[in-house]
Amino acid sequence: MSSLPPYASPLQRTWHYTFRFICGLIFFFLIFPILVILPLSFNAQDFFTFTPEMLALKPEGFSFKHYEDFFTNPDWQQALTNSVLIAPTATILATTFGTLAAIGLSQQHVPYRSAIMAILISPMIVPLIISAAGMYFFYSRVGLQGTYWGVVLAHAALGTPFVIITVTATLVGFDRSLVRAAASMGANPVTTFFKVQMPLIVPGVVSGALFAFITSFDEVVVVLFLGSAGQKTLPWQMFTGLREQISPTILAVASLMVAISIVLLSVLEMLRRRSERLRGLTPG
Amino acid sequence: MSDTASQQVLTTQDGKPLKQALASALRREKLRALLLIAPLLIFVLLTFAAPIADMLFRSVENGIVEDTLPKTVDALQAWDPQSGQSPGEAVFAALYDDMVVAVENKTHTRLGSRLNYEKTGISSLFRKTGRRVGKMDAAEPLKAQFIKADDKWDEVETWATLKLFSPRITPAYFLAAGDAQLTPDGIKMKPADEQIYLFLFWRTLFLSVVITLCCLLLGYPIAFLLAALPLRTSNILMILVLLPFWTSLLVRTSAWKVLLQQQGVINDFLVWTGFVSDADRLVMINNQTGTIIAMTHILLPFMILPLYSVMKTISPSYVRAAKSLGANDWIAFWRVYFPQSVPGIGAGAVLVFILAIGYYITPELVGGTSGIFISNRIAYHISSSLNWGLGAALGALLLIAVMILFVVYDKIVGIDNVKLG
C-alpha cells in the first residue's frame, strides 16, 4: 500500500487513491475541530461562527478582544491562578511516588505483583464520575472537600498510573548488568542509582510527569465535585461557560490550551527520540 | 566431582548453607521492592481506594432510620404489619421521645426525605409532625395526638414502610437503580412511567457500542496507513493523531459545540453551498448525534494507537507471500493481514468501550436530554437531588461493568503492556 507498483491494474490504482482520499478525510475529521477554533478566537463579534468580514479576510473582522477579556476578567484570572497552583503540586506528588513505585515494581521478585499493579493502575480505569463521587463522599467525611489539598491529592492519585506506566516502560529496556558493572567497579547503590539508572529512566519520568500534569490541568469532573468556588480551575470555568453559553472568551482560552498541548507534544517527541538514541535504536 | 561431594551441603564463604543465604538475599530483595512501592500504595489506598469503598458502602447504608428514631425502631420489633392495625400506645410514646430529640437536632426532615424515596408523602408527614410535636402533652395518650396531627400515623402502610426500612443495611438503592422497589408486599417493579434507569443503562451500552464501532471504522484505515507508510512519513502523520489526543477534552468539546450548533460552522457551510435551506438547518447537537460525533472524535486516538502498535509488528512478507501464491489484494488482506490485526482491534475496542461507558463531560455538554449517559444521572443524584444512596448504587453498577471489561482487557493486552503515546 505504501507505494504503487508500476504494474498495478487500473482497479488497484483507483482503490489506492480512494483509500488515500478516505484516510485524508479521517485525518481532516481528527484535526479540523481543533484548528477551526484558532481563527474563530480572533472574531471581532461575539459569535461562535465565521462572520462575513472574517471570510472576506478584512482586518476589521478580527480582533484580540477575547484574549483581552481572558487576561483582564477576574473570573478567568482566578481560574488560571488556581490551575497553575494545583497542577504542578499534584504532578510533583504523582511523579515522586510513581517513580519510586515503578522502580520497586520492576525488581525481579515482587510479591503480589499483579494485585499491587491492579490497585495502582485503577485510578486510570475507574470512570472519573465514580472516582469523583467516591472522593466527594469520603473527602467530606475527613474535611478535605472544598479545600486546595483535597483537589491536589485527588489529582495526584489520578495522575500516578501514567507515571507508573511510562517509567515501567523505560525500565523494561534497562540492562541490569549495568548496575552490577557499576557495583563491581566500587560504586555504592546510591551512586549507581543517580549515575547509571537515573539518566536512563529520565525520559520516562519526564513523560510520566507531563501526563500527570495534563491529567490535572485538564481534569474537570473531580474538581467540579471536590472543589468549592475557591478552587475553580480553567476547565471548570470553561465547563460552566459552555453550559451557560456566556462568551466566546472560551475560544481564546481553548486556543491557548491547544498551544500548550503542542508544546507538551513536542517535548514528549524529543524525549522519545533521546531515549531511543540512548538505547542504540535509530531515532524514528 | 565425586559422589560424596555432590551430597555435601554447599556453603558460602562464611560458612552459611548456600540455600539459606540465597533465601535471605531473596527476602531482602522482596522487602526492598515492597518498601519502594509502599508509599504510593498507601497513598492510592487512602486517596482513591478508600473513597471508592466508601461509595460502595453508601449504596447499601441505611443507618439514618435507626439513628434518628432509635426507640421507635426498637418498639416496632414487636409490631406485626399483618395485624392490619397501626401500632399501640407504646410505639407512639417511643416515637414522641425520638421526635422531640430529632426536632431539636433538626434531623427529622432528613429522615423524611430519605423515606420519601420509598413512599411519597412521608416527607411532608415528618415536617408536619415536627412542627406539632412541641405542643403535644406527654401525659395524655400520644397515639390520638399524633393521629390528630396527621392521620397518616393511623395508616398501617406508613408504619410498615418505617419498619421495612429500619435495618442498617438495605438493598433499596440497588433495587431503585434497577427500577424496582421494596414494598411491604415484597419486591415490585416500579410503574412503567417511572422506569428510567434500565432504559438509561441500555442506552449507555448502546451508544458506547455505536461509538466503539465508529472509532473502529475510522481508526482501522488510519492505523493501517500509518503502519504501511515509511517511518518518516508516518511520524509526521502521527502528529495529526497525537495532537487531538493531547488537546484538552473541554477544548475538543467546545470545538464540536461551535461546529455543530444550528448557527454553527457546519450548518453555515451547508447553507452556503445550498445543500440545506436556511429554514431547515440540521439539528446535530443536544441529541444523540452530537454525543456520537463528539465522542467518536475524542476517543478515536485511543483506538488508533493500540491498532497501530499491533499492525506495526505484522511483517509485510506474509501479505507478499499470499500474493505470490495467487491471492488477490482482498483475499491477501482478509485472510492473512486482518486476522493478525485482531488483537489490536480487541485492545482498542475494549479500551474505547471502557472509556465511553463512563463518560460524563461530553454527553453533559452536547448530549441534550436524549444523548446523556448513566454517569450524568449519577452526577445529578449527587449534586442536585442529593439522593446519595441511589447515586452510589448506580455508580457501583457502572463500576462492576467497567471492572468486568477491564478483566477482559487484561486478558487481551495485559495491564503491563499498556502503552501511552
Interface residues (C-beta under 8 A of the other chain):
Chain A: M1 S2 Q12 W15 F19 R20 I22 C23 I26 F27 F29 L30 I31 P33 I34 V36 I37 L40 F47 F48 T49 F50 L93 F97 G98 L100 A101 I103 G104 L105 Q107 Q108 H109 V110 P111 S114 I116 M117 A118 I119 L120 I121 S122 P123 I125 V126 P127 L128 I129 I130 S131 A132 A133 G134 M135 Y136 F137 F138 Y139 R141 L153 A154 A156 A157 L158 T160 F162 I164 I165 T166 T168 A169 S207 F211 I214 F217 D218 V220 V221 L224 F225 P235 M238 F239 L242 R243 I250 L251 A254 M257 V258 S261 I262 L264 L265 L268 R272 G284
Chain B: L26 E29 K30 R32 A33 L34 L35 L36 I37 P39 L40 L41 F43 V44 L45 T47 F48 A49 A50 P51 I52 A53 D54 M55 R58 L218 P221 I222 F224 L225 A228 L229 P230 L231 R232 N235 L237 I239 L240 V241 L242 L243 P244 W246 T247 S248 L249 L250 V251 R252 T253 S254 A255 W256 K257 V258 L259 Q261 Q263 G264 V265 D268 H297 L300 P301 D329 I354 I357 G358 Y359 Y360 I361 E364 L365 S375 I378 A379 I382 S383 W388 G391 A392 G395 L398 L399 V402 F406 I415 D416 V418 K419 L420 G421
